[in-house]
């Protein structure tokens, strides 16, 4: 009898402690919501770090503006005729899809003596007139190579609003879409009561040069959000710009790799309810963010130097039928960020991880 009363007392105390903890959490969340969010994010970081390294699927490789390529080819940025030779090399390697994690919004006014020598011309000092001609030939050479490759996508940045108020437009960005328009979701299901306010919205974008934009298979944005602590943990899968629900570069290359798998977004009154490519639904939150299931620290994915590819020093079957992301990893270039797997993480490899997640269906549920 006494033993039964003791058990009931213990159970009651356990219930009271549990209720007190729940009440404390509600109180903290009400008064200090950022505190619990920070704790949640740090718990996510620990989970990523604890899982160690997992071998990627092998479908994605990175072609890099690395320190070796800069030593071989000179200071970055290079004349676009160099990128033309890279794209030609990628075609010869029979890659499936190419995604440039970079924008080409300005004309190439650089002087490229190597191009003149290749054409059999005498290299001369660049004059203003020569520079303009060189710019056209370099940009056209790159565009021709992109067109010949046939499955090349290029990136571009959006200027996303933070609070819905009017913001000064970043120099170079434009508020009207120039043809051809950026890639957008093939199917958009709208809620009955109009546009949900939680959908991230852009007020402007930085278009690529028309000659390059037209030659590419399409253009997808490469904007990736950080959390409040300036750590990259997720990819933004939907951003509205005007009437377009824009696709990110990573989804564009996945769709192409999957033989043109259709993309769709479903919207609800509270925000984004569903994003899918083909039959695969992505676990996004109401703002369209997908957590990245990192395969490991930086350089877990295969990297190849651009100079090695141009010189055909890479084995013939290393890139065949793969998705190739072209980006920067050199220490002096600047495209390095903090992630749960450590600082100085190349931005292009964040995208590679996200693409691998989508291809394998290996996701982390939205926080």
DAZITA-V378902 format. One record per backbone hydrogen bond with DSSP energy under -0.5 kcal/mol. NH is the residue of the N-H (numbers start at 1). CO is the residue of the C=O. If there is no record, write none. Layout:
BEGIN
{{NH/CO} {NH/CO}}
END
This chain:
BEGIN
{{5/1} {6/2} {7/3} {8/4} {9/5} {10/6} {11/7} {12/8} {13/9} {14/10} {15/11} {16/12} {17/13} {18/14} {19/15} {20/16} {21/17} {22/18} {23/19} {24/20} {25/21} {26/22} {27/23} {28/24} {29/25} {30/26} {31/27} {32/28} {35/32} {36/32} {37/33} {38/34} {39/35} {40/36} {41/37} {42/38} {43/39} {44/40} {45/41} {46/42} {47/43} {48/44} {49/45} {50/46} {51/47} {52/49} {54/295} {61/323} {62/302} {63/325} {64/62} {64/304} {65/327} {66/64} {70/66} {71/67} {72/68} {73/69} {74/70} {82/79} {83/79} {84/80} {85/81} {86/82} {87/83} {88/84} {89/85} {90/86} {91/87} {92/88} {93/89} {94/91} {95/90} {96/322} {97/322} {98/151} {99/324} {100/153} {101/99} {101/326} {102/100} {109/107} {112/110} {113/111} {115/112} {116/112} {117/113} {118/114} {119/115} {120/117} {121/116} {131/127} {132/128} {133/129} {134/130} {135/131} {136/132} {137/133} {138/134} {139/135} {140/136} {141/137} {142/138} {143/139} {144/140} {145/141} {146/142} {147/143} {148/144} {149/145} {150/146} {153/98} {154/218} {155/100} {155/102} {156/220} {159/204} {160/158} {161/201} {173/170} {174/205} {183/219} {185/245} {187/263} {189/265} {190/188} {194/191} {199/196} {202/240} {203/159} {204/159} {205/174} {206/157} {207/205} {209/104} {212/209} {213/209} {214/210} {215/211} {216/212} {217/152} {218/152} {220/154} {221/247} {222/156} {227/231} {230/227} {232/338} {233/225} {233/231} {234/225} {235/290} {236/223} {237/235} {237/288} {239/246} {240/200} {241/244} {242/202} {244/241} {246/239} {246/244} {247/183} {249/221} {252/248} {253/249} {254/250} {255/251} {256/252} {257/253} {258/254} {259/256} {260/255} {261/255} {264/276} {265/187} {266/274} {267/189} {268/271} {271/268} {272/286} {273/266} {273/271} {274/266} {275/282} {276/264} {277/280} {278/262} {280/277} {281/279} {282/275} {284/282} {285/289} {288/285} {290/235} {291/283} {291/289} {292/233} {293/291} {294/292} {300/297} {304/62} {306/64} {309/305} {310/306} {311/307} {312/309} {313/308} {314/308} {318/315} {321/94} {322/319} {323/59} {324/97} {324/322} {325/61} {325/323} {326/99} {326/324} {327/63} {327/325} {329/65} {330/65} {333/330} {334/330} {336/334} {337/345} {339/342} {340/232} {342/339} {345/337} {346/344} {347/335} {349/346} {350/346} {350/347} {351/347} {352/348} {353/349} {354/350} {355/351} {356/352} {357/353} {358/354} {359/355} {360/356} {361/357} {362/357} {363/361}}
END
